[in-house]
Amino acid sequence: MALFSWITSVDGDALLDVLSEPLQQLGLVVDPHVSSPNQVLAADSPSCGLPMSQRVTVLASWNCSRSRECQLEVRSSEPQVRQGTRCQRIAEQLQQSGIR
């Protein structure tokens, strides 16, 4: 399983407000049943056409809400040791979008 995880600072009090647009720009769909201002779960749409192993899930939750630090996890079923996986590309794109 490929997993990329990091702690970053965000500009805002609600993770859902801060992360919705960058996640949508990457083609990920925020799950409204699980997501809240304090936690965000986003994944590829079931109808995206990607193999199950390449479908990415992103989870963000507060590490420390007072200092606006959150933990982001990007994961898929792809092998962790393989370079250039979709999981790695999504993680890198999130970091480049300012969500470091």
N, C-alpha and C positions, 0 to 999 in steps of 0.2 A: 504494500500500500504506500503510495506517495503521500507525504505530508510535509507541508511547509508552514511553520508557525513563527510568529513574531509579535512583539509588543510595540505599540506605536501610540503617539499622541494624536488626538483628533480635535478639530475646532468645532465644538458643539456639545450640547448636553444630551442629545438623543442620538444614539448610534443609528437608528433607523433613518433619521433625516440626513445624517452625514454620509452614510454608505449606500443608500438606495440608488442614486444616480450612477456612481462608478460601477456598481455591480451590474446594473442594467446595461451599461455601455459595453460590458464584456459578454453580454448575452445571457447573463444569469437572472433567474427569477427569484425574487424575495418571497418566501413563504409567509403569508399574512397570518396563518394559524399559529405559528411558532414565534414569529418576530414581534418585537416590542421596542420601545425606546431604549431598553437596556440590553437587548440581545437581537442579533440578526442572523437568520439562516437563509442562505440563497443556494440555488442549485440550477443545473441545466434543466430545461424543460424536458419532460418525458418524450415529447415529440420532436426533439432536436435532431434526431437522426444519427447521433454519435453512438458508438458501441458503449455498452454499460461500463466497461473498464476505463473509458476516457471521460466519463461524466464527472464533473467537478462539483464539490460541495464546499461552501464557504461558511464558516461560523465565526461570528464576532461577538465578544462579550466584554463587559467592563473588567479590567484588571484593578483599576482604582478610579472610580468616577469623579472623585474630588480633583484629582490631577489630570483628568480626562485621558487616562491611559487605557487602551483596550488591547485585548489579545485577538489576533486574527489567525485562523487556521484554514488552510486550503488543502483539500485532500481528494484523492481519487483512488481507484483500484489499480492504477498503473504501478509498475515496479519502481521503487524508490531509487534504485541504483542506475536506472536508465536516464541519460541526459536528454533534455529537449522534450520532456513529456508535456502534455497539455496542462497538467497540474502545475508544473514548473512555470510554464508560460503565463498562466493566469496569475500566479503569485507574483511574478516579476512585473506584470502589467499593473497589478494593484499597487505595488511598491512605487512604480514609476508615476502613477497617477497622483502621488502625494500621500497615499495611505501607507506610510512607512512604519 
